[in-house]
Amino acid sequence: MNYIKAISIFLLCVAHIIQSNSFNTNSFERPIVVVICSYNNEKWTENTLNSVFTQEYTNFRVIIVDDCSSDNNPAIIQKYIEDHNISDRITFIHNTERHRKLFNLYKVLYECNDEEIVFMLDGDDYLANTHVFKHINSIYANENIWFTYGQYRNEPASQAIQWGHKEMGYCRAIPKHIQRKRDYRNYSFVYMHPRSFRAWLFKLVKLEDLIADKIEGFEGDFYPASNDVAMYFPMVEMAHTHIKFIPEILYIRNLYSEIVGFKVDRKVQTASAKEIRQKNAYPVLFQPKKNRLAAVKTASADIFLFCKNSLDDIEPTIENIKNNTSGTGIIHVFFLGTEENKKVCRTIKKNFPHILFLPYDVAGPKNLKNRILNCLSAAKNNHIVVTTDSYRLAKPLHLSHYIFWLEKTYAYRFYFNRHSLHKGIPQFIHLTDEICAYKFSRNINKWKDNLNQQDIFLTNKVILYEEIKNMNFVNIYTFLQEIQSLPTASPRIGLFPQEQCIKAIA
């Protein structure tokens, strides 16, 4: 009997420990950031914010963006912040120009910490009860959950029925056969309110997949509608089995509002969703990919300087690069290996002991292609700037900064010789006051009237290596012509500065 009693006591202790651990896990408040995009929501803003700030949860903050409302919405937001003394818990962004929702989300979500759980809330909707964040928190106690979506209720039901919907949302768990085949884009878009995700997951979505190709009036701009389709298909495809459907009603969609997406832009919404579904699926992610950009904030780039002219004139170009760049790795100077150039090289390389001077032959093992590929293989830095002696830097370039933006957006190249003041250039987006982006598939040929010289650009060395490996050229001129013409029909993104920073030598 003593033996049985001892076993019973042991099992009770184990159960108590398990229960205590479970309680501690669920009671720990993970950081939640509530992201609210609001436009002309003066009637609903206070109710939306009340539903957030009455949550029985403390470890959350709010980012709210007013997208240049024409009503009194900004003043209402500001008054709410002041009246409730919550300026330390809410970030209020008041746009003086309208950018639309997807642009705002792209900027805001990159300001979130990778460890935060992002909870999305529309500016005219509200939460169903005061326990929503607790419920979300308990789900994310499982580290294998990266993305959640759930069920919602339309209010009033009569409005939902009038527009062909039901009172309850149409969300449901993903069928096993769809998940097994990873055929998400050919299945109903069920990933509705409330949506939440780990912040690092969104940061893996490429900018090119958020920009429209053939949506009338918005070609080359962020999708004007179906922004959730553009965002969440990539995230679902990457998260795959790390997704949780929440059947409980946690979210109220406010159909009293007259600016609900399907009410104001149904045609554009349908066209956008159709185009997004035709994009390539993202590969499955098997483990978290946090702090993706931490390393590139201090990254450097090697310089590949191609000498089109005589090597006699290369010194001012080298000095210009050295004096006007930071985050620079090794400078490689490629030049035709004539006897005259080799003689000049023997003289000037004493002044530049840390620069690699690389003569190439028109044919043979030391041809230009082999020289470039060998340097790319040996390069310690992951990024390369391709330039020529036909240009001078007009202002300092901090290469680490541009590397960061290249990797953040998954852009193809950063072009230093292009700028927003060019006339007749393709549709582009001001990502910041300093950096612009455009899609190659949108009339790239317009650039040709504005560019008299070859491109000066920053790119990833792996991409450059694969491109050059499949190219045929015999000298610098044919190489530069080929490398410039590569992306003309691509759906990829190119970046360029707002202001001119490179000048061609007359």
Long-range contacts (C-beta under 8 A, 24 or more apart in sequence): 25-141, 26-137, 26-138, 26-141, 28-137, 28-141, 29-57, 29-58, 29-59, 29-137, 30-59, 30-117, 30-137, 30-140, 30-141, 31-59, 31-60, 31-61, 31-113, 31-115, 31-116, 31-117, 32-57, 32-59, 32-60, 32-61, 32-116, 32-117, 32-118, 32-119, 32-133, 32-136, 32-137, 32-196, 33-60, 33-61, 33-62, 33-63, 33-112, 33-113, 33-116, 33-117, 33-118, 33-119, 33-199, 34-60, 34-61, 34-62, 34-63, 34-119, 34-121, 35-62, 35-63, 35-105, 35-108, 35-109, 35-112, 35-118, 35-119, 35-120, 35-121, 36-62, 36-63, 36-64, 36-65, 36-121, 36-122, 36-123, 37-64, 37-65, 37-67, 37-101, 37-104, 37-105, 37-122, 37-123, 38-64, 38-65, 38-66, 38-67, 38-69, 38-73, 38-77, 38-123, 38-124, 39-66, 39-67, 39-68, 39-69, 39-73, 39-98, 39-101, 39-123, 39-259, 40-69, 40-70, 40-71, 40-73, 40-259, 41-69, 41-71, 41-73, 41-123, 41-124, 41-257, 41-259, 42-69, 42-71, 42-72, 42-73, 42-76, 43-124, 43-256, 43-257, 44-123, 44-124, 44-125, 44-126, 44-254, 44-256, 44-257, 45-73, 45-76, 45-77, 45-80, 45-123, 46-76, 46-80, 47-126, 48-121, 48-122, 48-123, 48-124, 48-125, 48-126, 49-77, 49-80, 50-126, 51-126, 51-127, 52-121, 52-127, 53-84, 53-86, 54-130, 55-127, 55-130, 55-131, 55-132, 55-133, 55-134, 56-130, 56-131, 56-133, 56-134, 57-133, 57-134, 57-137, 60-89, 60-119, 60-133, 61-89, 61-90, 61-91, 62-89, 62-90, 62-91, 63-90, 63-91, 63-93, 63-108, 63-111, 63-112, 64-90, 64-91, 64-92, 64-93, 64-123, 65-93, 65-95, 65-104, 65-108, 66-92, 66-93, 66-94, 66-95, 67-95, 67-98, 67-99, 67-100, 67-101, 67-104, 68-95, 68-96, 68-97, 68-98, 68-99, 73-123, 99-222, 100-222, 100-224, 100-227, 101-227, 102-210, 102-222, 102-223, 102-224, 102-227, 102-230, 102-231, 103-222, 103-429, 105-227, 105-231, 106-207, 106-210, 106-222, 107-431, 109-199, 109-202, 109-203, 110-203, 110-408, 112-199, 113-199, 114-198, 114-199, 114-200, 114-203, 114-290, 114-291, 115-198, 115-199, 115-200, 115-290, 116-198, 116-199, 117-196, 117-197, 117-198, 117-199, 118-196, 118-197, 118-198, 118-199, 118-202, 119-194, 119-195, 119-196, 120-193, 120-194, 120-195, 120-196, 121-194, 121-251, 122-193, 122-253, 122-254, 124-254, 124-257, 124-259, 124-260, 125-193, 125-251, 125-252, 125-253, 125-254, 126-251, 126-252, 126-254, 127-194, 127-250, 127-251, 127-252, 128-153, 128-249, 128-250, 128-251, 128-252, 129-250, 132-194, 132-250, 132-251, 135-246, 135-248, 135-250, 136-194, 136-196, 136-250, 139-244, 139-246, 140-196, 140-198, 144-242, 145-242, 145-243, 145-244, 146-197, 146-198, 146-201, 146-239, 146-242, 146-243, 146-288, 147-195, 147-196, 147-197, 147-198, 147-201, 147-235, 147-236, 147-239, 147-242, 147-243, 147-244, 148-194, 148-195, 148-196, 148-197, 148-243, 148-244, 148-245, 148-246, 149-190, 149-191, 149-192, 149-193, 149-194, 149-195, 149-232, 149-243, 149-245, 149-246, 150-192, 150-193, 150-194, 150-195, 150-245, 150-246, 150-247, 150-248, 150-250, 150-251, 151-192, 151-246, 151-247, 151-248, 151-249, 151-250, 151-251, 152-192, 152-193, 152-194, 152-249, 152-250, 152-251, 152-252, 152-253, 153-249, 153-251, 153-252, 153-253, 154-253, 154-255, 155-252, 155-253, 155-254, 155-255, 155-256, 156-255, 156-256, 159-255, 159-256, 160-255, 163-255, 163-262, 163-263, 168-249, 169-193, 169-253, 171-245, 172-245, 173-245, 174-243, 174-245, 179-240, 179-241, 182-237, 182-240, 182-281, 182-284, 184-233, 184-236, 184-237, 184-281, 185-233, 185-237, 185-276, 185-277, 185-278, 185-279, 185-281, 186-277, 189-228, 189-229, 189-232, 189-233, 189-273, 191-228, 191-232, 191-236, 192-228, 193-251, 193-253, 194-246, 194-250, 194-251, 195-228, 195-232, 197-235, 197-239, 198-288, 200-288, 200-289, 200-290, 200-291, 200-292, 201-235, 201-238, 201-239, 202-231, 202-235, 203-292, 203-293, 203-408, 204-234, 204-235, 204-238, 204-282, 204-285, 204-289, 204-292, 205-231, 205-234, 205-235, 206-234, 206-409, 206-410, 206-493, 207-409, 207-410, 207-411, 207-437, 207-493, 208-410, 208-411, 208-439, 208-491, 208-492, 208-493, 209-234, 209-276, 209-279, 211-429, 211-437, 211-439, 211-493, 212-272, 212-275, 213-275, 213-439, 213-441, 213-442, 213-491, 214-275, 215-268, 215-271, 215-272, 215-275, 216-271, 218-268, 219-427, 219-442, 220-426, 220-427, 220-428, 220-429, 220-438, 220-439, 220-442, 221-427, 221-429, 222-429, 223-272, 223-276, 224-265, 224-268, 224-272, 225-261, 225-265, 225-268, 225-269, 225-272, 226-261, 226-269, 226-272, 226-273, 226-276, 229-272, 229-273, 229-276, 229-277, 230-272, 230-276, 233-276, 233-277, 233-279, 233-281, 233-282, 234-282, 237-281, 237-282, 237-283, 237-284, 238-282, 238-283, 238-284, 238-285, 239-285, 240-284, 240-285, 292-407, 293-404, 293-407, 293-408, 296-400, 296-403, 296-404, 296-407, 297-400, 297-404, 298-327, 298-400, 299-327, 299-381, 299-382, 299-383, 299-399, 299-400, 299-403, 299-404, 300-327, 300-328, 300-329, 300-381, 300-383, 300-399, 300-400, 300-403, 301-327, 301-328, 301-329, 301-381, 301-383, 301-384, 301-385, 301-399, 301-403, 301-458, 302-328, 302-329, 302-330, 302-331, 302-332, 302-375, 302-379, 302-381, 302-383, 302-384, 302-385, 302-461, 303-328, 303-329, 303-330, 303-331, 303-332, 303-384, 303-385, 303-387, 304-332, 304-334, 304-372, 304-375, 304-384, 304-385, 304-386, 304-387, 305-331, 305-332, 305-333, 305-334, 305-387, 305-388, 305-389, 306-334, 306-386, 306-387, 306-388, 306-389, 306-476, 306-479, 306-480, 307-333, 307-334, 307-335, 307-336, 307-341, 307-388, 307-389, 307-476, 308-388, 308-389, 308-390, 308-476, 308-477, 308-480, 309-389, 309-390, 310-340, 310-341, 310-344, 311-335, 311-340, 311-341, 311-344, 311-345, 311-348, 312-344, 313-389, 314-348, 314-389, 315-348, 315-351, 316-392, 317-389, 317-391, 317-392, 318-352, 318-355, 320-392, 320-393, 321-387, 321-393, 324-393, 324-395, 324-396, 324-397, 325-393, 325-396, 325-397, 325-398, 325-399, 326-396, 326-397, 326-398, 326-399, 326-400, 327-398, 327-399, 327-400, 327-401, 327-403, 328-399, 329-379, 329-380, 329-381, 330-354, 330-355, 330-356, 330-379, 330-381, 331-355, 331-356, 332-356, 332-358, 332-375, 333-357, 333-358, 334-358, 334-360, 334-368, 334-371, 334-372, 334-476, 335-359, 335-360, 336-360, 336-362, 336-475, 336-476, 337-361, 337-366, 362-474, 362-475, 363-474, 367-474, 368-473, 368-474, 368-475, 368-476, 368-479, 369-468, 369-471, 369-472, 369-473, 369-479, 372-468, 372-479, 373-465, 373-468, 373-469, 376-461, 376-464, 376-465, 376-468, 377-465, 379-461, 381-461, 382-460, 382-461, 382-462, 383-458, 383-459, 383-460, 383-461, 384-458, 384-459, 384-460, 384-461, 384-464, 385-416, 385-456, 385-457, 385-458, 386-455, 386-456, 386-457, 386-459, 386-464, 386-483, 387-416, 387-456, 388-453, 388-454, 388-456, 388-476, 388-480, 389-505, 390-453, 390-454, 390-504, 390-505, 391-417, 391-453, 391-456, 391-502, 391-503, 391-504, 391-505, 392-502, 392-503, 392-505, 393-501, 393-502, 393-503, 394-500, 394-501, 394-502, 394-503, 395-499, 395-501, 397-501, 399-458, 402-458, 402-495, 403-458, 405-431, 405-435, 405-495, 406-458, 406-459, 406-460, 406-495, 409-437, 409-493, 409-495, 410-493, 411-437, 411-492, 411-493, 411-494, 411-495, 412-440, 412-459, 412-463, 412-487, 412-490, 412-492, 412-493, 412-494, 413-455, 413-457, 413-458, 413-459, 413-487, 413-494, 413-495, 414-457, 414-458, 414-459, 414-494, 414-495, 414-496, 415-455, 415-456, 415-457, 415-494, 415-495, 415-496, 416-456, 416-457, 416-458, 416-496, 416-497, 416-501, 416-502, 417-451, 417-453, 417-455, 417-456, 417-457, 417-502, 417-504, 418-447, 418-450, 418-451, 418-455, 418-494, 418-496, 418-497, 419-496, 419-497, 419-498, 419-499, 419-500, 419-501, 420-496, 420-497, 420-498, 420-499, 421-499, 421-500, 422-447, 422-450, 423-450, 424-449, 424-450, 425-450, 428-496, 430-498, 431-495, 433-498, 434-497, 434-498, 434-499, 435-495, 435-496, 435-497, 435-498, 436-495, 436-496, 436-497, 436-498, 437-493, 437-494, 437-495, 437-496, 438-493, 438-494, 438-496, 439-491, 439-492, 439-493, 439-494, 440-487, 440-488, 440-489, 440-490, 440-491, 440-492, 440-493, 440-494, 441-489, 441-490, 441-491, 444-487, 444-488, 445-488, 452-504, 453-504, 454-480, 454-481, 454-483, 454-484, 455-480, 455-483, 455-484, 456-502
